[in-house]
Structures are given as structure tokens and as C-alpha cells.
Amino acid sequence: MSKFDTIVLGAGIVGVSVAVHLQKRGRSVALVDIKQPGNGTSFGNAGLIQREGVYPYALPRDLGTLLRYARNKSPDVRYHPDALWKLGPFLWKYWRNSHPHRHASIARAYSTLIEHCVAEHRALANDADAINLLRPTGWIKVFRSDAKRDKETALAERWYREYGVKFEVLDKAGLRQKEPHLDTSLLGGLRYMESESVSDPNALVMAYAKYFTRLGGRFFLGNATTLKENWAVETESGLIASNSVVISMGPWSEQITSRLGYNLPLAVQRGYHMHYAAQSNASLKHPILDVENGYLITPMTRGIRLTTGAELAHRDARKTPTQLSAVEPIARRLFPLGNRIDSEPWMGSRPCTPDMMPIIGPATRHKNLWFAFGHAHHGLTLGAITGRLVAEMVTGEPLVTDPYPFRLERFKV
Ligand SMILES: Cc1cc2nc3c(=O)[nH]c(=O)nc-3n(C[C@H](O)[C@H](O)[C@H](O)COP(=O)(O)OP(=O)(O)OC[C@H]3O[C@@H](n4cnc5c(N)ncnc54)[C@H](O)[C@@H]3O)c2cc1C
């Protein structure tokens, strides 16, 4: 039986980043996943590293939007009616935390993590020879109505005032100069220039995982549900043991935490993607969010990736890509998309907590057990900084930022 200092369960962007940072600090680390690294939620996201994301995504509280959502036809948010009874308590807490006062206080904590997102990815990507996957171009929100433009601009001004988040206002001509092939009827846009994007999120995780093995770390295929306390896991190469364990299984983390007796208020917001060819000589340089219709298109290695908003459903319920079908014709008017490239839509599950912040830190009832999951819409964004923070906590080093807001104990478990 092989013995390690730490076993990291889950090789998405969070787990791989934790594993690299621990290995770099001289720990012997085993990274375990049921699949090759980067094939869970981290495979198919929109690739944004959201330096502007100081306010995590809240639930709208105005009656008009809620009624629109209730009709279940909105392109940005849909739900499976049969999932609502189980999601009810989660949604209630999420709604309460979305109150402007609470949301502002959450942002004060959350921004302490977000502020490191680009710098930490740049540092890791440099070490992993993957810096070419990061694009320092920012990303753009585009508008079709004065009302939406004014609302989004006021929001951007507030984030700048409160957190120094820089943005650039693009009028019609400015937008056209940045993206000549977008719909000419758009009124303009906002560019968050300090945010970055990734041209292939799966390749980024793979590059970090390769760097981890170059540092001497070991990757194992194995099922985390075989975890035994104090600590051992069955892998395809046999039983491995360790002094400590980090759970970083994104939306699947609950499989282990619930077995260990932690009753966490977790849920998922599912999302879909599809790749398209660009028509003739059309090209896209930035990720573009069509705010009024709740989808994003972005240039990726494989083609133009369209990602959808949130679907409230059970994690393992069948795929229902109705949001994708609803926005595809709209996206075709936004940008000259050609044929679909994928044979079927990809689906992933954003792992969510009701206060919109991840759980990062030690477990409360087990020694040498650590949690690093629940990054919701910002798991790619926060992967690298989470990896560093967890490694510093595990090794007892000075901490890059205060982990207190992200502690498990904020939930009654
Ligand atoms: C459509 C969409 C768009 C998004 N866009 C963005 C974006 O632009 N920017 C951003 O920051 N975030 C974005 N996100 C969110 C982001 O993708 C997630 O927050 C992030 O990928 C979560 O990473 P993770 O490592 O926690 O989980 P995952 O990447 O899901 O990793 C968990 C790992 O656990 C493994 N696992 C599961 N069960 C077991 C088991 N029994 N044994 C062993 N291993 C197991 C899985 O195989 C997987 O590799 C988006 C999400 C979606 C769905």
C-alpha cells in the first residue's frame, strides 16, 4: 500500500490546484478522480477568470423577474418543477442572502478571494507552461436597450467605487471596433479589462495536472466513495493511504461529506454548452455576454462556445437543454455562427451554497479532513487561489487571505 501526506479527492480545477500547491510545498500528494483530470464541471465552463466578480451571483428579488422565472420560459433561468420541493429550503436561504444588505456584506468577504484570482492563475499557469491558454483581453457585456445599459453601467460604477474594479464603456463605434462581426444594432457594451479568459478550460486543468506530476505528485483513477476514515482510498492501482484528505469534488462533494455525517446545504445550478463554427471570415476576440438573454459566446480552441445560464434541477436528472435551443437563434443574430460542432450539448453542474461563497477549510468533526468546494459560478476563477489557500492552511504557513468567511461552521452542520 502506498502512503502519502495528503490525498486530494477530485481533479477539477479546484482539486488540481490544491494538489499542485501542496506538492510544491514539499508534501507527498495523491490526486484521485474517477476520470482523467478536468472532465467534470471544469471541462465545459465559459472560461472566464472574473476579477470583476466581487459580488457573487444573487437571486433577483424584484417581483417582475421572479414572475418571469416562475413561468419557466426565461432563457437565463429555468427549473425542473419536480426538483423545487427539494430545492425549496436552499432557494429560500439563497433568496434571503440576496437581500441587498446581506449581498453587500457577502461581497466584502468574497472580494478578498476574488482579488487574487488573476494573479494566482497567472503564477500557476506560468509554472505549468500554460500561460498561452490565458487571454488578458477582458470580457464584454453587450446591450440592446438603454434601460439595461444604464442599469449595468450603474452597477459597474458601484463595483469601481467599492472595490476599484476597472471597466471601459464602449459606445456603438467602440464596440464595433473591438468586435466588428457582432450585430450592428447593439447599443454598446462594457468591458471588464482586468478579467481574463481561458481558450480551453480542460487544457488548463490538464496542464496544471501535468505540472503536479512533474513535481513528483501521483494521479490515481479511483472512486472517492471507497474513502475510509484515517485515511485510505481504493484506486485502480490498489489501496492508498494518507495522513490527511482534501475533498474537492465540486458538485459531487456531498457524496462523501454526507457519509461522514455533514448535512450541508448544497445544491447545483446546471448549465450547458455547444460549440459552433464561425461563418466564412467572421471572428470573435472576446467573451461576449448577451445580458438581456442570459447566455455567453466565447472563442475557444474547439470553436465558438455558447454557454447557458442556470437550470435548477437535480444534479443527476436527465439533460433538458431547452435554454440552449431558446438562445441559439438569438446568438445567431448576435454573431454569424455556423454549424454546431458537438454531437450533443454538454452539461455541467455549478456546485452552490446558499450564501454564494465556497466552503474552504478544516472539517469540524474529523481531524486532518479539509473541504474545498461550492465555488458555484466562479470555480474556474477561484481555483488557483483556493489551491494556494488550502495548501497554506494544511501546512500551517502564513495565509494569503483570511479564510474565516469561508469556514464550514457558518452553516449549522
Ligand atoms: C455552463 C457553465 C459555465 C461556467 N462558466 C464559468 C466561468 O466562466 N468562470 C468560472 O469561474 N466558473 C464557471 N463555471 C463554474 C465552474 O465551472 C465550476 O465552479 C468549477 O468547474 C468547479 O470546479 P471543481 O474543481 O470544484 O469541480 P469539478 O470540475 O466538477 O471537479 C470535481 C471532480 O470530482 C470528480 N468526481 C466526482 N465523483 C467522484 C468520485 N466518486 N470519485 C472520484 N472523483 C469523483 C469528477 O470527475 C471531477 O473531476 C461555469 C459552470 C458551468 C456549468
Ligand as a Chemical Component Dictionary entry (heavy atoms), coordinates in Angstrom:
data_LIG
# 
_chem_comp.id                   LIG 
_chem_comp.type                 NON-POLYMER 
_chem_comp.pdbx_formal_charge   0 
_chem_comp.three_letter_code    LIG 
# 
loop_
_chem_comp_atom.comp_id 
_chem_comp_atom.atom_id 
_chem_comp_atom.alt_atom_id 
_chem_comp_atom.type_symbol 
_chem_comp_atom.charge 
_chem_comp_atom.model_Cartn_x 
_chem_comp_atom.model_Cartn_y 
_chem_comp_atom.model_Cartn_z 
_chem_comp_atom.pdbx_ordinal 
LIG C1  C1  C 0 -22.108 26.379 -18.225 1  
LIG C2  C2  C 0 -21.111 26.774 -17.159 2  
LIG C3  C3  C 0 -20.326 27.909 -17.341 3  
LIG C4  C4  C 0 -19.408 28.287 -16.347 4  
LIG N1  N1  N 0 -18.593 29.354 -16.566 5  
LIG C5  C5  C 0 -17.658 29.703 -15.645 6  
LIG C6  C6  C 0 -16.745 30.751 -15.889 7  
LIG O1  O1  O 0 -16.735 31.351 -16.962 8  
LIG N2  N2  N 0 -15.855 31.081 -14.915 9  
LIG C7  C7  C 0 -15.815 30.412 -13.715 10 
LIG O2  O2  O 0 -15.026 30.786 -12.851 11 
LIG N3  N3  N 0 -16.642 29.359 -13.468 12 
LIG C8  C8  C 0 -17.556 28.997 -14.399 13 
LIG N4  N4  N 0 -18.396 27.947 -14.173 14 
LIG C9  C9  C 0 -18.304 27.236 -12.882 15 
LIG C10 C10 C 0 -17.094 26.309 -12.827 16 
LIG O3  O3  O 0 -17.020 25.530 -13.995 17 
LIG C11 C11 C 0 -17.181 25.415 -11.601 18 
LIG O4  O4  O 0 -17.391 26.196 -10.439 19 
LIG C12 C12 C 0 -15.876 24.640 -11.419 20 
LIG O5  O5  O 0 -15.571 23.904 -12.587 21 
LIG C13 C13 C 0 -15.924 23.710 -10.221 22 
LIG O6  O6  O 0 -14.668 23.079 -10.148 23 
LIG P1  P1  P 0 -14.414 21.909 -9.140  24 
LIG O7  O7  O 0 -12.996 21.507 -9.280  25 
LIG O8  O8  O 0 -14.912 22.313 -7.791  26 
LIG O9  O9  O 0 -15.417 20.760 -9.623  27 
LIG P2  P2  P 0 -15.325 19.724 -10.930 28 
LIG O10 O10 O 0 -14.591 20.391 -12.003 29 
LIG O11 O11 O 0 -16.679 19.270 -11.130 30 
LIG O12 O12 O 0 -14.388 18.613 -10.330 31 
LIG C14 C14 C 0 -14.889 17.616 -9.456  32 
LIG C15 C15 C 0 -14.192 16.324 -9.808  33 
LIG O13 O13 O 0 -14.657 15.290 -8.919  34 
LIG C16 C16 C 0 -14.662 14.086 -9.669  35 
LIG N5  N5  N 0 -15.502 13.080 -9.027  36 
LIG C17 C17 C 0 -16.861 13.022 -8.970  37 
LIG N6  N6  N 0 -17.253 11.929 -8.316  38 
LIG C18 C18 C 0 -16.128 11.274 -7.941  39 
LIG C19 C19 C 0 -15.886 10.081 -7.243  40 
LIG N7  N7  N 0 -16.887 9.318  -6.740  41 
LIG N8  N8  N 0 -14.605 9.690  -7.030  42 
LIG C20 C20 C 0 -13.570 10.432 -7.502  43 
LIG N9  N9  N 0 -13.749 11.576 -8.180  44 
LIG C21 C21 C 0 -15.013 11.991 -8.387  45 
LIG C22 C22 C 0 -15.179 14.497 -11.036 46 
LIG O14 O14 O 0 -14.849 13.526 -12.026 47 
LIG C23 C23 C 0 -14.492 15.846 -11.225 48 
LIG O15 O15 O 0 -13.283 15.728 -11.959 49 
LIG C24 C24 C 0 -19.313 27.523 -15.149 50 
LIG C25 C25 C 0 -20.093 26.377 -14.984 51 
LIG C26 C26 C 0 -20.976 25.995 -15.983 52 
LIG C27 C27 C 0 -21.780 24.734 -15.793 53 
# 
loop_
_chem_comp_bond.comp_id 
_chem_comp_bond.atom_id_1 
_chem_comp_bond.atom_id_2 
_chem_comp_bond.value_order 
_chem_comp_bond.pdbx_ordinal 
LIG C1  C2  SING 1  
LIG C2  C3  SING 2  
LIG C2  C26 DOUB 3  
LIG C3  C4  DOUB 4  
LIG C4  N1  SING 5  
LIG C4  C24 SING 6  
LIG N1  C5  DOUB 7  
LIG C5  C6  SING 8  
LIG C5  C8  SING 9  
LIG C6  O1  DOUB 10 
LIG C6  N2  SING 11 
LIG N2  C7  SING 12 
LIG C7  O2  DOUB 13 
LIG C7  N3  SING 14 
LIG N3  C8  DOUB 15 
LIG C8  N4  SING 16 
LIG N4  C9  SING 17 
LIG N4  C24 SING 18 
LIG C9  C10 SING 19 
LIG C10 O3  SING 20 
LIG C10 C11 SING 21 
LIG C11 O4  SING 22 
LIG C11 C12 SING 23 
LIG C12 O5  SING 24 
LIG C12 C13 SING 25 
LIG C13 O6  SING 26 
LIG O6  P1  SING 27 
LIG P1  O7  DOUB 28 
LIG P1  O8  SING 29 
LIG P1  O9  SING 30 
LIG O9  P2  SING 31 
LIG P2  O10 DOUB 32 
LIG P2  O11 SING 33 
LIG P2  O12 SING 34 
LIG O12 C14 SING 35 
LIG C14 C15 SING 36 
LIG C15 O13 SING 37 
LIG C15 C23 SING 38 
LIG O13 C16 SING 39 
LIG C16 N5  SING 40 
LIG C16 C22 SING 41 
LIG N5  C17 SING 42 
LIG N5  C21 SING 43 
LIG C17 N6  DOUB 44 
LIG N6  C18 SING 45 
LIG C18 C19 SING 46 
LIG C18 C21 DOUB 47 
LIG C19 N7  SING 48 
LIG C19 N8  DOUB 49 
LIG N8  C20 SING 50 
LIG C20 N9  DOUB 51 
LIG N9  C21 SING 52 
LIG C22 O14 SING 53 
LIG C22 C23 SING 54 
LIG C23 O15 SING 55 
LIG C24 C25 DOUB 56 
LIG C25 C26 SING 57 
LIG C26 C27 SING 58 
# 
